[in-house]
Amino acid sequence: MMRSLLLLFALVATATSFAPKAFVTTKSSIFAPPTTRTTATTRLSLMRIPDDQLEPDQLEEKRIAIRWKEVKMYSREKAEKELEPEWLEAYNRFYAKIKYDLDKIMLLGEELKKIEQTQKPTVKPKSKKQRKRDKWAWTQAYEARQRELAAVPTKKKKEE
Protein backbone atom coordinates (compact mmCIF):
# COMPACT_ATOMS: atom_id res chain seq x y z
CA MET A 1 0.00 0.00 0.00
CA MET A 2 2.77 2.41 0.98
CA ARG A 3 4.75 1.64 -2.16
CA SER A 4 1.76 2.20 -4.39
CA LEU A 5 1.10 5.58 -2.75
CA LEU A 6 4.75 6.54 -3.19
CA LEU A 7 4.61 5.50 -6.84
CA LEU A 8 1.40 7.49 -7.33
CA PHE A 9 2.94 10.63 -5.78
CA ALA A 10 6.06 10.22 -7.91
CA LEU A 11 3.96 9.96 -11.07
CA VAL A 12 1.92 13.03 -10.16
CA ALA A 13 5.04 15.05 -9.33
CA THR A 14 6.66 14.03 -12.60
CA ALA A 15 3.57 14.90 -14.63
CA THR A 16 3.17 18.31 -13.02
CA SER A 17 6.77 19.24 -13.70
CA PHE A 18 6.01 19.14 -17.44
CA ALA A 19 2.67 20.95 -17.20
CA PRO A 20 2.29 24.31 -18.95
CA LYS A 21 2.46 27.47 -16.86
CA ALA A 22 -0.77 28.71 -15.36
CA PHE A 23 -2.26 31.75 -17.07
CA VAL A 24 -3.77 34.54 -15.01
CA THR A 25 -6.39 36.89 -16.36
CA THR A 26 -6.11 40.35 -14.89
CA LYS A 27 -8.25 43.41 -15.37
CA SER A 28 -6.45 46.71 -14.89
CA SER A 29 -9.60 48.84 -14.96
CA ILE A 30 -13.31 48.42 -15.56
CA PHE A 31 -13.03 49.88 -19.07
CA ALA A 32 -9.96 47.92 -20.22
CA PRO A 33 -10.36 44.42 -21.62
CA PRO A 34 -8.94 41.62 -19.45
CA THR A 35 -5.34 40.70 -20.23
CA THR A 36 -3.95 37.20 -19.98
CA ARG A 37 -0.33 36.56 -19.04
CA THR A 38 1.71 33.95 -17.23
CA THR A 39 2.14 34.21 -13.49
CA ALA A 40 5.92 34.52 -13.62
CA THR A 41 7.48 37.04 -15.97
CA THR A 42 11.23 37.18 -15.90
CA ARG A 43 13.46 39.73 -17.54
CA LEU A 44 14.31 37.18 -20.19
CA SER A 45 10.63 36.62 -21.02
CA LEU A 46 10.10 40.39 -21.10
CA MET A 47 12.66 40.64 -23.89
CA ARG A 48 10.54 38.37 -26.10
CA ILE A 49 7.26 40.24 -25.60
CA PRO A 50 6.59 43.15 -27.97
CA ASP A 51 6.65 46.59 -26.33
CA ASP A 52 3.03 47.37 -27.17
CA GLN A 53 1.85 44.38 -25.09
CA LEU A 54 3.81 45.33 -21.96
CA GLU A 55 2.47 47.27 -19.02
CA PRO A 56 4.30 50.48 -18.04
CA ASP A 57 6.19 48.91 -15.12
CA GLN A 58 7.24 45.96 -17.29
CA LEU A 59 8.36 48.34 -20.02
CA GLU A 60 10.51 50.18 -17.47
CA GLU A 61 12.02 46.86 -16.29
CA LYS A 62 12.82 45.93 -19.86
CA ARG A 63 14.48 49.31 -20.48
CA ILE A 64 16.58 48.93 -17.31
CA ALA A 65 17.55 45.37 -18.23
CA ILE A 66 18.72 46.43 -21.69
CA ARG A 67 20.70 49.34 -20.21
CA TRP A 68 22.27 47.12 -17.52
CA LYS A 69 23.32 44.60 -20.17
CA GLU A 70 25.36 47.39 -21.79
CA VAL A 71 26.64 48.94 -18.55
CA LYS A 72 28.03 45.79 -16.94
CA MET A 73 30.35 45.25 -19.92
CA TYR A 74 32.03 48.66 -19.51
CA SER A 75 35.65 48.87 -18.42
CA ARG A 76 36.36 50.57 -15.10
CA GLU A 77 37.63 53.77 -16.78
CA LYS A 78 34.74 54.00 -19.22
CA ALA A 79 32.23 53.47 -16.41
CA GLU A 80 33.75 56.27 -14.30
CA LYS A 81 33.67 58.66 -17.27
CA GLU A 82 30.26 57.95 -18.77
CA LEU A 83 27.89 56.69 -16.06
CA GLU A 84 25.59 58.74 -13.88
CA PRO A 85 26.18 58.37 -10.11
CA GLU A 86 23.29 55.91 -9.64
CA TRP A 87 24.48 53.60 -12.43
CA LEU A 88 28.10 53.92 -11.31
CA GLU A 89 27.13 52.87 -7.80
CA ALA A 90 25.28 49.83 -9.16
CA TYR A 91 28.26 49.01 -11.40
CA ASN A 92 30.71 49.22 -8.47
CA ARG A 93 28.40 47.22 -6.21
CA PHE A 94 28.07 44.50 -8.88
CA TYR A 95 31.82 44.11 -9.38
CA ALA A 96 32.51 44.39 -5.63
CA LYS A 97 30.17 41.44 -5.08
CA ILE A 98 31.88 39.45 -7.82
CA LYS A 99 35.29 40.22 -6.30
CA TYR A 100 34.01 39.25 -2.84
CA ASP A 101 32.63 35.96 -4.17
CA LEU A 102 35.88 35.15 -6.00
CA ASP A 103 37.94 35.91 -2.89
CA LYS A 104 35.66 33.67 -0.85
CA ILE A 105 36.06 30.84 -3.36
CA MET A 106 39.84 31.25 -3.29
CA LEU A 107 39.85 31.07 0.53
CA LEU A 108 37.69 27.95 0.43
CA GLY A 109 40.07 26.39 -2.08
CA GLU A 110 43.06 27.13 0.14
CA GLU A 111 41.27 25.64 3.16
CA LEU A 112 40.38 22.51 1.20
CA LYS A 113 43.97 22.21 0.03
CA LYS A 114 45.19 22.41 3.66
CA ILE A 115 42.68 19.77 4.73
CA GLU A 116 43.70 17.50 1.87
CA GLN A 117 47.37 17.81 2.74
CA THR A 118 46.81 17.00 6.41
CA GLN A 119 44.59 13.99 5.70
CA LYS A 120 46.75 12.10 3.25
CA PRO A 121 46.30 8.34 3.51
CA THR A 122 48.94 6.71 5.69
CA VAL A 123 48.76 3.21 4.19
CA LYS A 124 52.23 1.75 4.02
CA PRO A 125 53.22 -0.10 0.87
CA LYS A 126 53.24 -3.89 1.13
CA SER A 127 56.54 -5.54 1.91
CA LYS A 128 58.04 -8.16 -0.37
CA LYS A 129 57.06 -10.95 2.06
CA GLN A 130 53.48 -9.70 2.28
CA ARG A 131 53.19 -9.65 -1.52
CA LYS A 132 54.44 -13.27 -1.60
CA ARG A 133 51.90 -14.29 1.10
CA ASP A 134 49.08 -12.66 -0.87
CA LYS A 135 50.19 -14.41 -4.07
CA TRP A 136 50.33 -17.77 -2.24
CA ALA A 137 46.81 -17.29 -0.82
CA TRP A 138 45.47 -16.33 -4.25
CA THR A 139 47.14 -19.38 -5.86
CA GLN A 140 45.70 -21.71 -3.21
CA ALA A 141 42.20 -20.32 -3.71
CA TYR A 142 42.53 -20.57 -7.49
CA GLU A 143 43.71 -24.20 -7.36
CA ALA A 144 40.90 -25.14 -4.94
CA ARG A 145 38.35 -23.63 -7.32
CA GLN A 146 39.88 -25.55 -10.24
CA ARG A 147 39.68 -28.82 -8.26
CA GLU A 148 36.01 -28.15 -7.45
CA LEU A 149 35.24 -27.55 -11.10
CA ALA A 150 37.09 -30.72 -12.13
CA ALA A 151 35.11 -32.78 -9.60
CA VAL A 152 31.74 -31.69 -11.01
CA PRO A 153 30.63 -34.23 -13.64
CA THR A 154 29.86 -32.78 -17.04
CA LYS A 155 27.17 -34.05 -19.34
CA LYS A 156 28.54 -35.84 -22.37
CA LYS A 157 26.70 -36.00 -25.63
CA LYS A 158 25.16 -39.34 -26.33
CA GLU A 159 26.49 -41.02 -29.36
CA GLU A 160 23.88 -42.13 -31.87
N, C-alpha and C positions, 0 to 999 in steps of 0.2 A: 504494500500500500504506500509506504513512504517513498519507495523508489519510483513508483508510478507518478506520485505527486511531484517529485523532484524533476522527473523527465518532462512532465507537463509544464512546469514553471520554466524549465530551460527552453522548451519549444516556444512558449509565449514570449519570453525575453528575446529570443533570436528573431522571431517574426517581427516584433515591434522595433527592433533596431534597424530594419530595412523599410519601415513604413514611411510614407511621405510626411513632410512637415505639416502641422496643423495650420489652417488658414483662419485668420481672424477678420471679421468684418467690423469695421469701425465707421462711425458717423461723426464727422467733425462738427457739423451744425445741422439744424433742422432743414435747411434749404439745400445743402450739398448732398449729392448722391452717396450712398455708402461705398467705402473703398475696401478692397480686400487685399491683404498682404500677409506674409508669413509672420509668425510671432517673433522670430529672431532675425534682425537685420544687422549684418556685420558691415564693416567698412568695405570689405571685399565685395559683398553683394550690392552695396550701394553703387559701386563703380559700374556694375552691369545694368543698372536701371536707368532709363532715360531721365534727363533732368525735369522734363515736364510732368513726370509721374511722381516726383519726390515732394514731400512736404517741406516747408521752409527750414525746419530744424535739421532734417536729413540733408537738404541741399547745403546747409552750412557745414555739416560734418564732412560731406564729400569734398567741399572746397578746402577745408582744413587738411583732410587726408592727402589730397593732391599736393598742397603746398608743403606738407611735412615730408612727403616722399622726395621732393626736391631739396629741402633744407637739410635733411640728415646726411646728404651726400656731399655737402660743402666741406672744403678744407677749413682748418681752424682760422687761418688768416682771412679767407673769403667771408666766413661767417661773422667775424668781428667787424669787417668793413661794411657788409651789406645788410645785415639783419637788424630789425627793430629790437629794442630791449626785451620785449616779451618773448620773441622768437629766439633771441640769443640765450636767454635764461633757459628755455626749454631745450635748446641745442646743448648747452653746457651740462644741464641736468642729465640728459640722455647719455652723453659720453662719459660723465662721471659715474653713472650707474654701471655702464659697460666696463669701465676701468676697475671699479670696485668688484664686480663679479669676476673679472679675470684674475685680479689679485687674490681673491678668495679661492678660486680654483687652483691657482699656483700654490697657495699655502696648503690646501688639502693634498695636493700631489706630493709636496715635500713631506708632509706628515705620513702619508701612505708609504713613501719611500723609506722613511725612518723605521716604520713598523715592519716593513718587509725585510729590512736589513737585520733587525734585532730578532726576528722569528725565523731565521733560516733553519731548514731541517738539519738535525744533528745525527743523522743516520750514518754510522761508520760503514765504509766499504767492507765487503766480505773478505775474509782472509783466504789464502790459498787452500788451507785445510777445510774451511767451511764450504768452499765451492766444490771440493772433491766429495764431501759428505752429501751435499745436495745432489750431485750427479749420481752418486751411488744409490741414494734413495729413489731418484727418478728411474734409474735403470731397473731396480728391483720391482718397482710398481709396474713398469712397462712389461717386464718379463712375466710377472704374475698375470697380467691381463692377457698376454699372448697364450699362456698355458690354459687359462680359462676358455679362451676362444677355441683352442685346439681340442679341448675336451668335449665341447658341444658337438653332438653328431649333426652332420649336414645331410640333407635329403639328396639322394642320388637319383638321377633320371632312370626310369625303368627302361630296360632294353626291350625292343619289340621282337 
